Amino acid sequence: MDAKHIAIAGNIGSGKTTLTTLLSKHYDWNACYEDVADNPYLDDFYKDMKRWSFNLQVYFLNSRFQQVLDIRNSGETVVQDRTIYEDAYIFAPNLHEMGLMEKRDYENYYSLFSLMSTLVQPPDLLIYLRASVPKLVSQIQKRGREYENTIRIDYLTKLNERYETWIKSYTPGELLIIDVDDLDFSANKHDLSYVIDKIDASLFGLF
């Protein structure tokens, strides 16, 4: 197989990072993770979203832009945890709509994204992990990240609505939607096999 860029999209707690790790091991792909541990704004953002929303989004945009360039230049198949599109189509406009990002900041951010998006190729395959809000809450509580304790239900709900709108109109590349409410691919081998079979069908035409 020629080198591919596989990207996993989904709301907070949908299982992106877990699936990225499992797929990289199964297929022997390189894994590219979201820059959470070294992100200097994330903790501040969850304490004061309005103050830090623009800083956080610009940081993520820059980080993911660099990731995509590195992926395409590597000449190897890479599975990426979250895409450059999600910040621009879901997180940033949601923050703006909720009054947590000023209009001028949002317009500045989106202008920057629009320029960057012309310089990168979309993923060869986008895997969208669809999850209900109760599933997301359960997963978030299970992993116990302190900075996520203050995430509100209405915030997750609005993000889910935006994800669905974005996915319905997604056309840049091939799309695979996986409903994860009844799946636990980290603990159940059958669930992981189910996901892998779907990916095989998308990438290799195997049914």
C-alpha positions in Angstrom: 0.0 0.0 0.0 1.2 3.5 -0.9 1.7 5.8 2.1 -1.6 7.0 3.4 -2.8 9.7 5.8 -5.5 8.2 8.0 -7.2 10.7 10.4 -9.5 10.0 13.3 -12.2 12.7 14.2 -14.6 12.8 17.0 -15.8 14.7 20.0 -14.0 14.9 23.4 -14.1 11.4 24.9 -15.1 9.5 21.7 -12.0 7.3 21.8 -9.8 8.9 19.2 -6.5 8.6 21.0 -7.2 5.0 22.1 -8.1 4.0 18.5 -5.1 5.8 17.1 -2.8 3.7 19.4 -4.6 0.4 18.6 -4.5 1.0 14.8 -0.9 2.0 14.8 0.0 -1.3 16.5 -2.3 -3.4 14.4 -1.2 -2.0 11.0 2.3 -0.9 12.0 1.5 2.6 11.1 3.1 5.7 12.6 0.9 7.4 15.2 0.5 11.2 15.4 -1.2 12.4 18.6 -2.9 15.6 19.6 -0.5 17.9 21.4 -2.3 17.8 24.8 0.5 17.2 27.3 2.7 20.0 26.1 -0.1 22.4 25.4 0.5 25.6 27.5 -3.1 26.9 27.2 -5.3 23.9 27.8 -5.5 24.1 31.6 -6.1 27.8 31.6 -8.7 27.5 28.9 -10.9 25.1 30.9 -10.6 27.5 33.9 -11.5 30.6 31.8 -12.7 29.8 28.3 -13.4 33.3 27.2 -9.9 34.6 28.1 -7.9 31.8 26.6 -10.1 30.5 23.7 -8.3 32.4 20.9 -4.8 31.5 22.2 -5.8 27.8 22.5 -7.3 27.6 19.0 -4.3 29.3 17.4 -2.0 26.9 19.2 -3.9 23.9 18.0 -4.1 25.3 14.4 -0.4 25.8 14.3 0.3 22.4 15.8 -2.0 20.5 13.4 -0.8 22.4 10.4 2.8 21.3 11.2 1.6 17.7 11.8 -0.1 17.5 8.4 3.0 18.8 6.6 5.2 16.3 8.5 2.8 13.5 7.7 2.8 14.2 4.0 6.6 14.7 3.9 7.3 11.5 5.9 6.5 9.1 3.0 5.0 6.7 5.5 1.4 5.8 6.5 0.4 7.8 9.5 -2.8 7.6 11.7 -3.5 11.1 13.1 -5.5 11.8 16.3 -7.9 14.7 15.3 -7.8 16.8 12.1 -7.0 20.4 11.3 -10.7 20.8 10.2 -12.3 20.1 13.6 -10.9 23.2 15.2 -12.0 25.4 12.4 -15.5 23.9 11.7 -16.4 22.8 15.2 -14.4 24.1 18.2 -13.7 27.7 17.1 -17.2 28.6 15.8 -18.8 26.9 18.8 -16.7 29.1 21.1 -17.7 32.1 19.1 -21.4 31.2 19.1 -21.3 30.6 22.9 -19.9 34.1 23.4 -16.5 32.6 24.5 -14.5 34.0 21.5 -14.8 37.6 20.3 -16.0 38.2 16.7 -12.7 39.8 15.7 -10.7 36.9 17.1 -12.9 34.3 15.4 -12.6 36.1 12.0 -8.8 36.4 12.5 -8.6 32.8 13.4 -10.8 31.6 10.5 -8.8 33.7 8.0 -5.6 32.0 9.2 -7.2 28.6 8.8 -8.5 29.3 5.3 -5.0 30.2 4.2 -3.4 27.1 5.8 -6.1 24.8 4.4 -5.0 25.7 0.9 -1.5 24.5 1.6 -2.3 21.0 3.0 -3.9 17.9 1.5 -7.0 16.3 3.2 -6.6 12.8 4.8 -6.9 9.8 2.4 -9.4 8.4 4.9 -11.3 10.2 7.6 -12.7 8.0 10.4 -15.4 9.7 12.4 -16.2 8.2 15.8 -19.9 9.1 16.5 -20.8 9.0 20.2 -23.8 10.2 22.2 -23.3 12.7 25.0 -23.8 10.1 27.8 -21.1 7.9 26.2 -18.7 10.9 26.0 -19.3 11.8 29.6 -18.7 8.2 30.7 -15.4 8.1 28.8 -14.3 11.5 30.1 -15.0 10.5 33.7 -13.2 7.1 33.2 -9.9 8.7 32.0 -10.0 11.2 34.9 -8.1 14.2 33.4 -8.3 17.0 36.0 -8.7 19.8 33.5 -11.7 18.1 31.9 -13.7 18.0 35.2 -15.3 21.4 34.3 -16.5 20.5 30.9 -20.3 21.2 30.7 -22.9 19.0 29.2 -24.2 21.8 27.0 -20.7 22.3 25.7 -20.4 18.6 24.6 -23.9 18.7 23.2 -23.2 21.7 21.0 -20.0 20.2 19.8 -21.8 17.0 18.8 -24.3 19.0 16.8 -21.5 20.7 14.9 -19.7 17.4 14.3 -22.9 16.0 12.7 -23.3 19.1 10.5 -19.7 19.0 9.4 -19.7 15.2 8.6 -22.9 15.5 6.5 -21.1 17.9 4.2 -17.6 16.4 4.3 -16.4 15.9 0.7 -12.5 16.3 0.6 -11.8 12.6 0.9 -13.1 9.2 1.8 -15.2 9.0 5.0 -15.9 6.1 7.4 -18.4 6.7 10.2 -18.2 4.3 13.2 -20.9 4.5 15.9 -19.1 3.8 19.1 -21.9 3.9 21.7 -22.0 0.1 22.0 -18.3 -0.5 21.3 -15.3 -0.8 23.6 -12.4 -1.4 21.3 -9.9 -0.9 24.1 -11.2 -3.9 26.1 -13.1 -6.0 23.6 -11.1 -7.7 20.8 -14.3 -8.4 18.8 -15.2 -4.7 18.9 -11.7 -3.8 17.6 -11.9 -6.5 14.9 -15.3 -4.9 13.8 -13.6 -1.5 13.4 -10.6 -3.0 11.6 -12.8 -4.9 9.2 -14.5 -1.6 8.3 -11.1 0.1 7.7 -9.9 -2.8 5.6 -13.0 -2.5 3.4 -12.4 1.3 3.0 -8.7 1.1 2.3 -8.3 -2.2 0.5 -11.8 -2.9 -0.9 -12.2 -6.0 1.3 -15.7 -7.1 2.3 
